[in-house]
Amino acid sequence: MKTKPLVLIVEDEAALTTLLQYNLEKEGYRVIETADGDEAAMIVDEQQPDLVLLDWMLPQVSGIELCRRFRGRSETRNIPIIMLTARGEEADRVRGLDTGADDYITKPFSMTELLARVRAVLRRIRPALADDVVTFGEVAVDRATHRVRRRDREIHLGPTEFRLLDHLIQHPGRVFSREQLLDAVWGSDVYVEARTVDVHIGRLRKALNNPGEQDPIRTVRSAGYALDEHFRN
């Protein structure tokens, strides 16, 4: 049986730490938490977590400094790090990423988005640890076998429709423009007209939805498409 990834939460807001721990454990992750940067460094040395959720504004040792320390040592250089911060300015995001963070999420954030970011980082950096099956409400995508189910019904998708759904389900609630979907699914080096996205979204909807069923895909006028957050509930 595959061991679930170990996530270290380094956060000094107790309420947020509790919420993060609850949601991560609910998803099956193992969790350690601390509010202290020096203690976090000791934990990392002893247990080597698979991913660190790191608050920028910590007492004594800042999250940025801690990230810099981890990236400066060969033993901790490759640990995935997601920065959590209330600092949303572009310069701060760039600084966090330049210091070595693998992703950056600005407070306040939804737990759905955070969990999606965790899965995405693990899939990109530690693919052996990422879940093969990603679920969103009634829909389950098995990325290893390229199979999709809605409740107990198997959904038959073409390769492009599968890649579209896989991309959307990794970022639930996030709106993607047609151009962004073209880059993510077809690739930036292939010329495809933007309206092609509409055609494949239509095919995806037709495959996913029986008459009377709620459509999980939301069209956002003049913006693009997203997986509807209300579908999960």
Backbone hydrogen bonds, N-H to C=O, Kabsch-Sander energy under -0.5 kcal/mol:
donor,donor_aa,acceptor,acceptor_aa,energy
7,V,5,P,-0.6
7,V,30,R,-3.1
8,L,51,L,-2.6
9,I,7,V,-0.6
9,I,32,I,-3.0
10,V,8,L,-0.6
10,V,53,L,-3.1
11,E,9,I,-0.6
11,E,34,T,-1.8
14,A,12,D,-0.9
17,T,13,E,-2.5
18,T,14,A,-2.4
19,L,15,A,-2.0
20,L,16,L,-2.9
21,Q,17,T,-2.8
22,Y,18,T,-2.4
23,N,19,L,-2.2
24,L,20,L,-2.7
25,E,21,Q,-2.5
26,K,22,Y,-2.0
27,E,23,N,-1.3
28,G,25,E,-1.2
29,Y,24,L,-2.4
30,R,5,P,-2.3
32,I,7,V,-2.3
34,T,9,I,-2.3
37,G,59,P,-0.6
40,A,36,D,-2.2
41,A,37,G,-2.0
42,M,38,D,-1.6
43,I,39,E,-2.6
44,V,40,A,-2.6
45,D,41,A,-1.8
46,E,42,M,-2.0
47,Q,43,I,-3.2
48,Q,43,I,-0.5
48,Q,44,V,-1.6
50,D,6,L,-2.3
51,L,6,L,-1.4
52,V,80,P,-2.4
53,L,8,L,-2.9
54,L,52,V,-0.7
54,L,82,I,-2.7
55,D,10,V,-2.8
55,D,53,L,-0.5
56,W,84,L,-2.3
58,L,56,W,-1.3
61,V,59,P,-1.7
62,S,60,Q,-0.6
63,G,56,W,-2.9
64,I,56,W,-0.6
66,L,62,S,-2.3
67,C,63,G,-2.7
68,R,64,I,-2.3
69,R,65,E,-2.2
70,F,66,L,-2.5
71,R,67,C,-2.4
72,G,68,R,-1.1
73,R,69,R,-0.5
73,R,70,F,-1.0
76,T,73,R,-0.8
77,R,73,R,-1.1
79,I,76,T,-1.3
82,I,52,V,-2.9
83,M,81,I,-0.5
83,M,103,D,-2.4
84,L,54,L,-2.8
85,T,105,I,-1.8
88,G,86,A,-1.0
93,R,89,E,-2.1
94,V,90,E,-2.7
95,R,91,A,-2.2
96,G,92,D,-2.7
97,L,93,R,-2.5
98,D,94,V,-2.9
99,T,95,R,-1.8
100,G,96,G,-0.7
100,G,97,L,-0.7
101,A,96,G,-1.9
102,D,81,I,-2.6
103,D,81,I,-1.3
105,I,83,M,-2.7
107,K,85,T,-3.0
114,L,110,S,-2.2
115,L,111,M,-2.8
116,A,112,T,-1.9
117,R,113,E,-2.5
118,V,114,L,-2.6
119,R,115,L,-2.4
120,A,116,A,-2.5
121,V,117,R,-2.7
122,L,118,V,-2.4
123,R,119,R,-2.6
124,R,120,A,-2.1
125,I,121,V,-2.9
126,R,121,V,-0.5
126,R,122,L,-1.8
129,L,126,R,-2.4
130,A,126,R,-0.7
130,A,127,P,-0.6
134,V,132,D,-0.6
134,V,141,V,-2.7
136,F,139,V,-3.0
139,V,136,F,-2.2
140,A,149,R,-2.8
141,V,134,V,-3.2
142,D,140,A,-0.6
142,D,147,R,-3.2
143,R,132,D,-3.5
143,R,141,V,-0.9
146,H,142,D,-1.4
147,R,142,D,-1.3
148,V,155,I,-0.7
149,R,140,A,-2.3
150,R,153,R,-2.8
151,R,138,E,-2.4
153,R,150,R,-2.3
155,I,148,V,-3.3
157,L,155,I,-0.7
162,F,158,G,-2.4
163,R,159,P,-2.1
164,L,160,T,-2.3
165,L,161,E,-2.5
166,D,162,F,-2.8
167,H,163,R,-2.3
168,L,164,L,-2.5
169,I,165,L,-2.8
170,Q,166,D,-1.0
171,H,167,H,-0.5
171,H,168,L,-1.2
173,G,227,L,-1.1
174,R,171,H,-1.8
176,F,225,Y,-3.1
181,L,177,S,-2.2
182,L,178,R,-2.4
183,D,179,E,-2.2
184,A,180,Q,-2.3
185,V,181,L,-2.7
186,W,181,L,-0.5
186,W,182,L,-2.0
187,G,182,L,-1.6
190,V,187,G,-1.2
192,V,190,V,-0.7
196,T,193,E,-1.7
197,V,194,A,-1.5
198,D,194,A,-0.6
199,V,195,R,-1.6
200,H,196,T,-2.1
201,I,197,V,-2.7
202,G,198,D,-2.2
203,R,199,V,-1.9
204,L,200,H,-2.5
205,R,201,I,-2.7
206,K,202,G,-2.2
207,A,203,R,-2.0
208,L,204,L,-2.3
209,N,205,R,-2.4
210,N,208,L,-0.6
213,E,210,N,-2.3
218,R,216,P,-0.5
218,R,226,A,-3.7
220,V,218,R,-0.5
220,V,224,G,-3.0
221,R,219,T,-0.7
223,A,220,V,-2.5
224,G,220,V,-2.3
225,Y,176,F,-2.5
226,A,218,R,-1.8
228,D,216,P,-3.3
228,D,226,A,-0.5
231,F,228,D,-1.6
232,R,228,D,-0.5
232,R,229,E,-0.9
233,N,229,E,-0.6
